[in-house]
């Protein structure tokens, strides 16, 4: 098992904050499209599915890059706060 230092955890948390903020901006982009084009319920459903697939993939990449694929609570909390 590899050891993880406090500075590594703080940097990972800051990356998670940045990723969370980026995902929030990405979701706001979809919301602006919905308001502009008046999408029906089916289109909204597929947009939400697409967003969650992208968010899951980006979170997975973050966990692989910063935590060797281990799910860390501070990373998920950082994304939520971001």
C-alpha positions as CSV (number, residue, x, y, z in Angstrom):
1,X,0.0,0.0,0.0
2,X,1.3,3.4,-0.9
3,X,1.3,6.3,1.5
4,X,-0.3,9.6,0.8
5,X,0.9,12.9,2.4
6,X,-1.2,15.7,3.6
7,X,0.1,18.0,0.9
8,X,-1.0,15.5,-1.8
9,X,-4.4,15.4,-0.2
10,X,-4.8,19.2,-0.2
11,X,-3.7,19.4,-3.8
12,X,-6.2,16.7,-4.7
13,X,-8.9,18.5,-2.9
14,X,-8.1,21.7,-4.8
15,X,-8.2,19.8,-8.1
16,X,-11.6,18.4,-7.1
17,X,-12.8,21.9,-6.3
18,X,-11.7,23.0,-9.8
19,X,-13.3,20.0,-11.4
20,X,-16.6,20.6,-9.5
21,X,-16.7,24.2,-10.6
22,X,-16.0,23.2,-14.2
23,X,-18.8,20.7,-14.1
24,X,-21.1,23.3,-12.7
25,X,-20.3,25.6,-15.6
26,X,-20.8,22.8,-18.0
27,X,-24.2,22.1,-16.6
28,X,-25.2,25.8,-16.8
29,X,-24.3,25.6,-20.5
30,X,-26.9,22.9,-20.9
31,X,-29.5,24.8,-18.9
32,X,-29.0,27.9,-21.1
33,X,-29.6,25.7,-24.2
34,X,-32.8,24.4,-22.6
35,X,-34.1,27.8,-21.9
36,X,-33.2,29.1,-25.3
37,X,-34.6,26.3,-27.4
38,X,-37.5,25.1,-25.2
39,X,-36.5,21.5,-25.3
40,X,-39.1,18.8,-24.6
41,X,-38.9,16.2,-21.8
42,X,-37.1,13.6,-23.9
43,X,-34.4,16.0,-25.0
44,X,-33.9,17.1,-21.4
45,X,-33.6,13.5,-20.3
46,X,-30.9,12.8,-22.9
47,X,-29.0,16.0,-22.1
48,X,-29.0,15.0,-18.4
49,X,-27.8,11.5,-19.2
50,X,-25.0,13.0,-21.4
51,X,-24.0,15.4,-18.6
52,X,-23.8,12.6,-16.0
53,X,-21.8,10.4,-18.3
54,X,-19.3,13.2,-18.9
55,X,-19.2,14.0,-15.1
56,X,-18.7,10.4,-14.2
57,X,-15.9,10.1,-16.8
58,X,-14.1,13.2,-15.6
59,X,-14.4,12.1,-11.9
60,X,-13.0,8.7,-12.9
61,X,-10.0,10.4,-14.6
62,X,-9.5,12.6,-11.6
63,X,-9.5,9.6,-9.2
64,X,-7.1,7.7,-11.5
65,X,-4.7,10.6,-11.8
66,X,-4.7,11.7,-8.2
67,X,-5.6,8.7,-6.1
68,X,-4.6,5.7,-8.2
69,X,-8.2,4.9,-8.7
70,X,-9.2,4.8,-5.0
71,X,-12.3,6.6,-4.1
72,X,-11.4,9.2,-1.5
73,X,-14.1,11.1,0.4
74,X,-12.3,14.5,0.3
75,X,-12.2,14.3,-3.5
76,X,-15.9,13.7,-3.8
77,X,-16.6,16.4,-1.2
78,X,-14.3,18.8,-3.1
79,X,-16.3,18.2,-6.3
80,X,-19.6,18.8,-4.5
81,X,-18.3,22.1,-3.0
82,X,-16.8,23.1,-6.4
